[in-house]
Amino acid sequence: RRVDGYGRSGATSRGFGKGGAVSVFIDETTRVVVQGITGRDGSFHARQMRAYGTQVVAGVTPGKGGQRFDDVVPIYHTVEQAVRETEADTSVIFVPPAFAPDAIYEAADAGIRLIVCITEGIPVMDMTRVVPYVREKGARLVGPNCPGLLAAGKCKVGIMPGQITEPGPVGVVSRSGTLTYEVVHQLRNRGLGTSTCVGIGGDPIHGTGFLDVLAAFEADPQTRAIVLIGEIGGTDEQEAARFVAAHVSKPVVGFVAGQTAPPGRRMGHAGAIVSGSSGTAEEKMRAFRDHGIAVARRPAEVAELVAETLRGAASAA
């Protein structure tokens, strides 16, 4: 038996939680367990999630089982116990990077269907083992090194600021947390609002990518337009552009961060480093344009471009 990152043996495999299937991963029925709920970040964001209306039904901190967080949320030694007692179906992880991989393993073993890992700094080699393991268990991993997800007016799992969101027709998927907040705020000011925001994270290896989220937005009746926020490094944006051209009927607006980044220097995220022409912002923006995606040069232009594409789509209809 594997020893998990909390210093205890991993939970055994069991069935999924009872959360219903949703097209963009979370909604008002989502039942969340917070791994690391008694830590500084876990406790702060657990309160923020509860204040937004999220059903935070359990916390996990080994050694503190039997206690209650804020006198309300029960704390368990293991995720397996939390799932068994509360029927949690989603986990959000606030665990230090040395222990976060085993926290993901434990959630997957316990039958959690959606695992959101906020932790930054997990070694890439660890993630090469974690990602296929989670997929074999039939779970979805969002992250690591991500801000999580927010279904406007329904649920938030992670660290996105709920006060800047308003329900609306625009789905947002992004590699950058802070740019997500900027764009969501501007969409709200423009009177548009968002359906779901998904931060996939900026690490080279992550569980959920652009293609997964684009497919979910295409299937989601609430989402009428999509904002795709990329950044330098890798070829994820080029792959997303090809997917949009082949499989997405809804208008898409793109933005690429790092347009002035020098080659060979990492900018912020572990995956944001230009190595070869394919990783440059200019190449990614060219791919967007070539595949019918409207491109914003600055974050401030995104909301207006979305409004224009929605007007165009309405006129065409």
Buried (B, 14 or more C-beta within 10 A) or exposed (E): EEEBBBEBEBBEEEEBBEBEEBBBBBBEEBBBBBBBBBBEBBBEBBBBBBEBEBBBBBBBBBEBBEBEBEEEBBBBBBBBBBBBEBBBBBBBBBBBBEBBBBBBBBBBBBBBBBBBBBBBEBEEEBBEEBBEBBEEBEBBBBBBBBBBBBBBBBBBBBBBBBEBBBEBBBBBBBBBBEBBBBBBBBBBEBEBBBBBBBBBBBBBBBBBBBBBBBBBBBEBEBBBBBBBBBBBBBBBBBBBBEBBBEEBEBBBBBBBBBBEBEEEEEBBBBBBBBEEEBBBBEBBBBBBEEBEBBBBEEBEBBBEBBBEBBEEBEEEE
